[in-house]
Amino acid sequence: MRKNRSVWMAISFGLIFMALPSSFAEPEDNVGVTVESDVEILAESHVSTEMDRLRSSDDRVQMADQHLAKEGFEPANEMIDDNFFGMKQTFNGSAAGELVEQTYEFFVQEYSNPDSDMAAAVGRMAIRSSDGSYATQYTFILKAPKTNVSAIEEYYVAAYPSGLAVVEANSWWTCMLGQLPLIGVECGLGPNVCAPAATSIVGYLGCVATHCGPSFSKSSACCNCGCSRWCSWAYGCCQM
């Protein structure tokens, strides 16, 4: 169950980072350190629409969907915050007097199987430069026992010469568990505080994000960036 989400959703955050935290890499040599960031928590209806679009057009999301379908899961479509969570963050920096912009998007949807002891969710995160020259994306599946949805197992859709495959991973969420305590005490305690009342993986993630505020999005993007030079100037360097 998500706490105080309405308070966070009511605010559009505009932050100025005069220097990147020590846990992050230095920005690109030709990009100014001053970064302006806006974070938006997306409505459940928007996340639902985006996930439907990805299921119909994106081969990696289709692979994740098919993987869970074989285990008897189907998308949970009731429009509640235990089923959908999404966020969007745009970073603007200054390079040689010109604006440099990157956008991070995160969508996750709960999947349902009343006959299973497990909960599941499918998510997609992506970082794109405004000029379209760079992009990175990560499609993932999260599974956890219904009795403890914080005990997350992560899988991702990997591309091999032979085709796509779902692979178990210690990747984004493992990276996030390492980053959350660096944000602050309340954020670091979020996973333990949110676990007892959470009834879905998506609700659990939303609760943790609420405890951490806009820094949750930045850390999530940092874990997705993978220390690539083209995006680490904005999000930092965090190893998945």
C-alpha positions as CSV (number, residue, x, y, z in Angstrom):
1,M,0.0,0.0,0.0
2,R,1.3,3.4,-0.9
3,K,1.7,6.1,1.7
4,N,1.1,9.9,1.1
5,R,1.3,9.4,-2.6
6,S,-1.2,12.2,-3.2
7,V,1.1,14.7,-1.6
8,W,4.0,13.8,-4.0
9,M,1.8,13.6,-7.1
10,A,0.4,17.1,-6.4
11,I,3.9,18.6,-6.8
12,S,6.0,18.9,-10.0
13,F,9.5,18.9,-8.7
14,G,12.1,21.3,-10.2
15,L,15.5,20.8,-8.8
16,I,18.9,22.4,-9.4
17,F,21.9,20.2,-8.7
18,M,25.0,22.5,-8.4
19,A,27.3,19.5,-8.0
20,L,26.7,15.8,-8.5
21,P,26.8,13.7,-5.3
22,S,30.1,11.9,-4.6
23,S,28.5,8.5,-5.4
24,F,28.0,9.7,-9.0
25,A,30.5,10.0,-11.8
26,E,31.7,13.4,-13.1
27,P,29.6,14.7,-16.1
28,E,30.9,14.8,-19.6
29,D,33.8,17.1,-20.1
30,N,31.9,19.5,-22.4
31,V,28.7,19.6,-20.3
32,G,28.1,22.1,-17.5
33,V,27.6,20.7,-14.0
34,T,24.5,22.7,-13.3
35,V,21.5,20.4,-14.1
36,E,17.8,21.2,-14.0
37,S,15.5,18.3,-13.3
38,D,11.7,17.9,-13.4
39,V,10.0,14.8,-12.1
40,E,6.5,13.7,-13.0
41,I,4.5,10.9,-11.4
42,L,2.4,9.5,-14.2
43,A,-1.3,8.7,-13.9
44,E,-2.3,5.0,-13.8
45,S,-4.3,5.5,-17.0
46,H,-1.2,6.8,-18.8
47,V,0.9,3.9,-17.7
48,S,-1.9,1.5,-18.7
49,T,-2.0,3.0,-22.2
50,E,1.8,2.9,-22.6
51,M,2.0,-0.7,-21.5
52,D,-0.8,-1.7,-23.9
53,R,1.1,0.1,-26.7
54,L,4.3,-1.7,-25.8
55,R,2.6,-5.1,-25.7
56,S,1.3,-4.5,-29.2
57,S,4.5,-3.1,-30.7
58,D,7.6,-3.9,-28.7
59,D,9.2,-7.4,-29.1
60,R,10.9,-7.3,-25.7
61,V,7.8,-6.4,-23.8
62,Q,5.9,-9.0,-25.8
63,M,8.5,-11.6,-24.7
64,A,8.1,-10.7,-21.1
65,D,4.3,-10.9,-21.4
66,Q,4.5,-14.3,-23.1
67,H,6.9,-15.5,-20.4
68,L,4.3,-14.7,-17.7
69,A,1.4,-16.0,-19.8
70,K,3.0,-19.4,-19.9
71,E,2.9,-19.3,-16.0
72,G,-0.8,-18.4,-16.0
73,F,-0.4,-14.7,-15.5
74,E,-2.2,-11.9,-17.3
75,P,-2.0,-8.1,-17.0
76,A,-3.9,-6.7,-14.0
77,N,-6.1,-4.0,-15.6
78,E,-8.0,-2.5,-12.6
79,M,-7.1,1.2,-12.6
80,I,-5.6,1.3,-9.1
81,D,-2.1,2.3,-7.9
82,D,-1.4,-1.3,-6.8
83,N,-1.4,-2.2,-10.5
84,F,0.3,0.7,-12.2
85,F,3.2,3.0,-11.5
86,G,5.2,5.3,-13.7
87,M,7.5,8.3,-13.6
88,K,9.2,10.6,-16.1
89,Q,12.2,12.8,-15.5
90,T,13.8,15.3,-17.8
91,F,17.3,16.6,-17.3
92,N,18.6,19.8,-18.9
93,G,22.3,20.7,-19.0
94,S,24.4,23.3,-20.7
95,A,27.0,22.3,-23.3
96,A,28.9,24.9,-25.3
97,G,26.1,27.4,-24.7
98,E,23.5,25.0,-26.1
99,L,20.8,23.0,-24.2
100,V,21.4,19.3,-23.7
101,E,18.3,17.3,-22.7
102,Q,17.6,13.7,-21.7
103,T,14.4,12.1,-20.7
104,Y,14.0,9.0,-18.4
105,E,10.7,7.1,-18.4
106,F,9.7,4.2,-16.2
107,F,6.5,2.1,-16.5
108,V,5.6,-1.0,-14.5
109,Q,2.3,-3.0,-14.4
110,E,1.2,-5.8,-12.1
111,Y,0.3,-9.2,-13.5
112,S,-2.3,-11.4,-11.8
113,N,-2.7,-15.2,-11.3
114,P,-5.1,-16.1,-8.6
115,D,-3.9,-19.7,-8.6
116,S,-0.2,-18.9,-8.0
117,D,1.6,-18.2,-4.8
118,M,3.7,-15.6,-6.6
119,A,3.1,-12.0,-7.6
120,A,4.6,-10.7,-10.8
121,A,5.0,-7.4,-12.8
122,V,6.4,-6.3,-16.1
123,G,8.3,-3.0,-16.5
124,R,10.1,-0.9,-19.1
125,M,12.5,1.9,-18.5
126,A,14.2,4.0,-21.1
127,I,16.6,7.0,-21.4
128,R,16.6,9.1,-24.6
129,S,18.5,12.1,-25.7
130,S,16.3,14.9,-27.1
131,D,17.9,14.9,-30.5
132,G,17.3,11.1,-30.9
133,S,21.0,10.3,-31.3
134,Y,21.2,8.1,-28.1
135,A,18.8,5.8,-26.4
136,T,18.9,2.9,-24.0
137,Q,16.1,0.7,-22.7
138,Y,15.6,-2.1,-20.2
139,T,12.6,-4.5,-20.1
140,F,12.3,-6.5,-16.9
141,I,10.1,-9.0,-15.0
142,L,9.8,-8.9,-11.2
143,K,8.5,-11.9,-9.2
144,A,8.0,-12.3,-5.5
145,P,6.0,-14.4,-3.1
146,K,2.5,-13.0,-2.4
147,T,3.2,-13.3,1.3
148,N,6.3,-11.0,1.0
149,V,6.3,-8.9,-2.2
150,S,9.5,-7.2,-1.1
151,A,11.5,-10.4,-1.8
152,I,11.9,-9.5,-5.4
153,E,13.5,-11.7,-8.0
154,E,14.4,-9.9,-11.2
155,Y,14.6,-11.1,-14.8
156,Y,15.2,-9.2,-18.0
157,V,14.7,-9.7,-21.7
158,A,18.2,-10.2,-23.2
159,A,19.0,-10.2,-26.9
160,Y,21.2,-13.0,-28.3
161,P,22.2,-13.9,-31.9
162,S,19.6,-16.7,-31.7
163,G,16.9,-14.3,-30.5
164,L,15.4,-12.9,-27.3
165,A,15.4,-14.7,-24.0
166,V,14.2,-14.1,-20.4
167,V,17.3,-14.2,-18.1
168,E,17.5,-14.1,-14.3
169,A,19.4,-11.1,-13.2
170,N,20.8,-9.1,-10.2
171,S,20.5,-5.9,-12.0
172,W,18.3,-2.8,-11.6
173,W,16.6,-3.6,-8.3
174,T,19.9,-4.9,-6.8
175,C,21.5,-1.6,-7.9
176,M,18.5,0.4,-6.4
177,L,18.8,-1.4,-3.0
178,G,22.4,-0.2,-2.9
179,Q,21.5,3.4,-4.0
180,L,18.5,4.0,-1.7
181,P,20.6,4.4,1.6
182,L,22.8,6.9,-0.2
183,I,19.8,9.2,-0.8
184,G,19.0,9.5,2.9
185,V,17.8,7.8,6.1
186,E,14.1,7.8,5.3
187,C,14.7,6.5,1.7
188,G,17.1,3.8,3.0
189,L,14.4,2.6,5.4
190,G,11.7,2.6,2.7
191,P,12.0,-1.0,1.7
192,N,11.5,-2.2,5.3
193,V,8.8,0.3,6.1
194,C,6.8,-0.5,3.0
195,A,7.1,-4.3,3.0
196,P,4.6,-5.2,5.8
197,A,1.6,-3.4,4.2
198,A,2.4,-4.0,0.5
199,T,0.0,-6.4,-1.3
200,S,1.5,-6.1,-4.8
201,I,5.0,-5.6,-6.3
202,V,3.9,-2.4,-8.0
203,G,2.3,-1.0,-4.8
204,Y,5.6,-1.8,-2.9
205,L,7.7,0.0,-5.5
206,G,5.4,3.0,-5.4
207,C,5.6,3.1,-1.6
208,V,9.4,3.1,-1.7
209,A,9.4,5.8,-4.4
210,T,7.2,7.9,-2.2
211,H,9.5,7.6,0.7
212,C,12.5,8.6,-1.4
213,G,10.9,11.5,-3.4
214,P,12.3,12.6,-6.7
215,S,15.7,11.1,-5.9
216,F,14.2,7.6,-6.5
217,S,13.8,8.5,-10.2
218,K,17.3,9.9,-10.5
219,S,18.8,6.8,-8.9
220,S,16.6,4.5,-11.1
221,A,17.9,6.3,-14.2
222,C,21.4,6.1,-12.8
223,C,21.1,2.3,-12.5
224,N,19.7,2.1,-16.0
225,C,22.4,4.4,-17.5
226,G,25.1,1.9,-16.8
227,C,27.9,4.6,-16.6
228,S,27.6,5.3,-20.4
229,R,29.3,8.6,-21.0
230,W,26.4,10.0,-23.0
231,C,24.0,9.8,-20.0
232,S,26.1,9.7,-16.9
233,W,26.6,13.5,-17.0
234,A,22.9,13.8,-16.0
235,Y,22.3,10.7,-13.8
236,G,25.7,9.7,-12.6
237,C,27.4,6.3,-12.6
238,C,25.7,3.3,-10.9
239,Q,26.5,-0.2,-11.8
240,M,23.6,-2.6,-12.5
